[in-house]
Amino acid sequence: MTVLEVACPRCQTENPVRRLFCHRCGAILEPRTDLWVQLEDFQCSADKEALEIVESTGILVYLVDQFLVKPRERKQREWLSKHGLLSNHVEDLEPLVEECAYTLSLTTLPEVYVVSGAGPPNAFTFGRDSAPVIVMDRRLLQIMGRNELRALLGHEMGHIKSRHLLYHSLANTLAEGVGISTSLMGLGIISTAMRMALLAWRRESEFSADRAGLISSGDPNHVASMFAALLHTVPMSISNHVPLLQDLAGIFQSHPSHLERVKALFQFSTTKDYATIVEKINRRKMFREALTFKCRFCSASKPVEALFCPECGRSQV
């Protein structure tokens, strides 16, 4: 049977019509529609306001990026190429990555590396908006179920969707005490006020990313379970048990910031904004499922793009 293909809008590589992202450059293959999840659908107002302040640093942030952040990222990529394992070489992980990226309407599929880390297992994201990289500790695949992994991947992809990557790298650089020379291209050091703004925004940005984790996993309990697994408080290999909000006070008693974030997430999950996002995702899924060679009712052949069966006339969505 002939496999229909679609050209990638970015690199023109032919891909099977059912693929979500280009196998060569990682670009999303689906045309943008009103059903895509947009940043403004879930971005926290405090995150947006703080990011606007941080972005006002203009050329100075660009210089810091060129002289401090990019060299560190190059070293990270070199290390990952030697010691990391890409998600397409990890059983069942790549489909989960694509699913989460598609749900959040990312324009580029992130590279996801699995590594053997030391210390508490964690995940983080770095890179450019056009070439993001997610790094996961291998142990997370053992202590989390698929719902928690969806929440984790969605959280990291939320940082990508929110264009946090450059400013996270800058905030991390400042937090680690890396100095910026006062003679850097003739410009003065980033002010104390700007340092505080960056570090304060770093915290606010997590609330937007948490919402992306909710959107990706579909349930605030899954995000709460993900946090609990990261904190080593419960074994999430038994993913059929999901802690309720009232149980979290004990789990997170030594991590009040996590409890605050989970409470905020449960509150967001009850809003009209979140219900609108869920509706968009469900409608988009229905339209995608209709893009098939056969009618889902009578199995008659039909054009892929046809939303009604030419044989029985029934709607495919």
N, C-alpha and C positions, 0 to 999 in steps of 0.2 A: 504494500500500500504506500502511496506517495505521502511523504511527510511535508506538510505545508510549513513554510518558513517565513520569518519576518525579519526585515533588515533593522539592525540597531540604529537608532537615530543619531548616535554619536560617532560610531566607527564604521557603520555600514556592514558589519559582519552579519551573515545570515544565521538566524537562530530558529529552532523549532517553535512553532506558534504558541505552544503551551508554556514555554520558558518565561520566567518572571524577569530575569536580568540577563544581560548579554554575557555569554561565556568568555568573551575576550576582554572587554573593558569594564564590565560590571554595571553598565548603565541600565536603568529600568527600561523595559521594552514597551510598557503600556503608555499610551498618550495621556497627558495630563487632562483631568476632568474636574468638575466641581465636587466629585465624590472623593477626591484625594484628601487625606488628613493634612491640614495646614498647620504651620507653627502657631498661628494666632488662635487655633482651636483649643490649645492646651497650655500655652505659655503663661506662667505666673506673672502677674503684673509687677511684683517686686523684682523678679528676674529681668524683665524687659526694661524697667526703669534703671536698674543698676548697670545693666549691660550698655545702655546708652551713655551713661557717665564714663564707663571704662573705655568705650569706643572713641570718646572725645579726646583721648590722648594722641590720636592721629599718628603722625610720622614717628613719634618716639616709640610707640608700640611696634611699628614696622621695623625700626632699627634693632630693637631688642629681639624681635623675632628672627631677624637675619643673623645676628651675631651670637645669640645665646641659645634660643629655642631650636632653630633648625639644626645646628650641629649636634645637639643632644638627640634629636629625633633620628638623625642619620645613624648615630651609634646604636640607638634602640632597634632600628630596622636591620642593621648588620647583625646584631646579636640574635634577633628573632629568626633571621634566615639560617642561622647555624643551629640554634637550640630550640626553636619553636616548631610546631606542627600545624599546618593550615587545616581549617575546619573541614575541607573536602577530603581530608585523609582521616577524619575522626568519624566513627560510625554514628549515623543518624543526626549529626550536628549540622551539616550544611543545609538540609531542608528546613531545619528550625531557624537558622540564620536568615534564609531567604523569606520564610514565612513572616518573621518579625519585621524585616526590612520592607516587605511589601505592605504589610498592615499599616506601617507608619509612613508609607509613600516616600521612602528615601529615593533620591534620584540616582544614587550610586550604592551598590552593594559593598559594605565594608569588608576588608580582609579581616578574618578572625583567626588568631593564633592561639593554640593551646600549649601551655608551658608547664614545666615542673618547677614550682616555686618553693621558697622557704618562708616560714612564718605563717600567719593566718592566710587562708586562701582568699583571693580577691580577684577583681577584674578592673581594667581601666581602658581608656580610649585616648589615642593621640593621632597626630597627622594633620593633613589638610582637609578642608571640607570636600574637596574633589577626590581625595585619596585617604579616607579614614581607616584606622587600624584599631581593632579591639583585641585585647590580650586577656585570656582567661587562664586561671590556675586549673590544672588538670583535675585536682581534687574536687572542684565544683561539680564535675560530671558525676561524681559518686555521691555527694551529699545533697544534691538537688534533684528533684523530679523535673519532668518536662515543663510543668506550669511555672515552677520557680525559675527555670532556665529562660523561659519566655519573658518573665519579669526582668531578669537580669540583663538579657540581650536588649530588651526594649528600653531599659534604663540607659544603657550605654549608647544606644542608637538615638535616644532622646537628646543626649549631649550633641550628637552629630546634627540632628535635625534642628537644634536650637542654635547652631553655629557657635558652640562653646569652645571648640578645640583650641584655637589660638590663645584665647584668654585664660583657659584652664592651664595651658602650658606656662604662660607668663605668671599666673598666680602661684603655681607650684614652684617656679623658679624663685620667686620672691619669698615664698614660705620657707624654702630650704636655705635661705640666707645667701643666695648667689648675688654678689655685688655687681652693680652697673657703674662703670667708670664715669666720673664726672666729665671726662674729656671725650666721651663717646660722640664722635662726629660733631663736637663742639656744643652738645646739648647737656643740660644739667641732669642730675639724677632724678628718677621718678620721686615725686614728693611723698612725704609720709602720708598725707591725706589720700593720695592716689593709691598707695600701697594698701591702706585700710579699706578703700573702696573695692579694690580687686579682691581682697581676701573676704570681705563681707559678701560681695557678689558670688564668690565661689560657693558659699553656703546657700544663697538664694537659688542658684542654678540647679541645685539638687532637687528642689521641689518640682521644677518643670520636667526634669528627667524622670522623677518618680511617676508623674502623670503619664509619661510615655510608656513606662513599665506597666502601668495599669491598662493602657490602651492595647498594648501588645499581648498581655496575659488574659485580659478580660475580667479580672476579679481583684479587688484590693487585698483580699486574703492571700492571693498568690504573691503579691509584693511583700506583705508582712512575713510570709513564710520564707521568702528569699532573704530578707534582712535577718531573720532568726538563724537561718543556715549560715550566713556570712559571719555572724557573731558566735558561732559554735554553741548555740544554746539548745538546739534540738536537731536530731538527725532527720534531714529532709528526704532521705531515701524512702521513707514511708510517706509519700506525697499525698496519699488519700486522706491524711489527717491535716486539716488546715486550721490553724489557731484563729479564734474569733478575736475581735478587737478588745473585748473585756479581759482576755487572757494575756494581752501583750504587756500590761503594766509590770507584771512579774518578770516576763522574759526580758524586757528592755529597761529594767530598773536601774541598771548601771550605764545605760545609754539613752538618756532622756531625749537627745536630739532625734534618735530614730523613732521614738514613741511619738514625738511631735510631728514628724514627717508622715507617719502612718495615719495618725488622726486626721491630718490635713487631706490625705489621700482618700480616706473613707468619706470625708465631707464632700470632696470633689466628685466622687462616684455617684452622689445623689443629685447632682445638679443637672439642669437642662442642657448645659454645654456638653457634658459627658454623654447624655442620652442622644444628642445630635450626632456626636462622633460615632457612637455605636451604630446608629441608623445608617450613616454614610458608609461605614465599613461593610455592613450587611448587604446594602444595595450594590456596592461595588463587587462584592463576592458573587452575588447573583448574576450580574452582568458577565463576569468572567466565566462563570460556569456555563453560561449560554454559548460561549465561543467554542463550539465543538463541531465535528463533522456530521453528527447524527442528532436527530430529534430525541430529546430525553424521554419522550412518551411513546412514539411509535417506531423509533429507530430508523426512520427514513433518512436518506442522505440529504444534507442541506448545506448551503454556503456557511462558512465559519462565522461570518459577520451577521447572518440572519438571526433576528430575534424572534421570528415566528416561523414555524415549520411550514414549508411549501406544500407538504402532503396532507397533514391533518389540521394545520392552521393554528395549533396551540402555541401560546407564548412560552418562550424558553427561559423567561425570568420571572 
